[in-house]
């Protein structure tokens, strides 16, 4: 192969929407170097789907995680072959944790590559990783970093072989060591029950193994679907909790603002009461001053003097009567001043 693995991984590490442009640039560079064979080989590289690209990112950026996945697959196949139920259950739980962590790492790698993580096909990534656990050929394709499309696997691992044991014959029963043509003492061949054909027994055992494998595949599919539903439910729960916390914080903020406004209102009401009292005091003082001025003007007029002109202020009064009285006093003052000028 004339194309280096580094170049291939660099191309398959590009997001699918940028793959074709990057491949075309690499082809042009190879042709510029005079490497026609390399250019042809690069041009033959096919663009992966988004799910396959996400799996390729794991092989390219985090190969050690896929190595751990391969080791776990080997342990699970060994436990299944030897029918170690307790260990197989423990490894199955570990498988779920490992696959979930790899899916989370895929999301992180996609975000680092500048791709939105809102609608990534993570279910297809999970199916591909489970398939890699179940099939060594798929695992090799995943580790190559050149996957073109996601894969899935209906079941897990090899079909377990039943363990055989020697059954000791009871008195009067046939031993497993008796051959098809051998009779026990005192028994003729024609008196022995006819043994079942070996092929028929093998077919029944094979059918039983296939039924067991099908039931196991159905359980695994149901478990994967339940796991996806659980993860989605956890995401929905986290979003609901965030929304609730935001609403509670908004209520607390509004409560603080209401308390502050109520305090401002109380202060304003207090200030308005204080100024109302000051206005009433000023009104009483103004009334007293007007009376004194009226008395002084009358006394001056009686003594033959001329009171000076007086202009009422434009400030409002408590009632219309006060304004009318002030207007009359103003006219009287202006009339007195006119008479005085005529006499002079």
Secondary structure as UniProt FT lines:
FT   HELIX           5..12
FT   HELIX           16..32
FT   TURN            33..34
FT   HELIX           36..43
FT   HELIX           50..61
FT   HELIX           63..81
FT   TURN            82..83
FT   HELIX           85..112
FT   TURN            113..114
FT   TURN            118..119
FT   HELIX           122..134
FT   HELIX           136..144
FT   TURN            171..172
FT   TURN            176..177
FT   TURN            180..181
FT   TURN            185..186
FT   TURN            189..191
FT   HELIX           198..302
FT   TURN            303..304
FT   HELIX           320..343
//
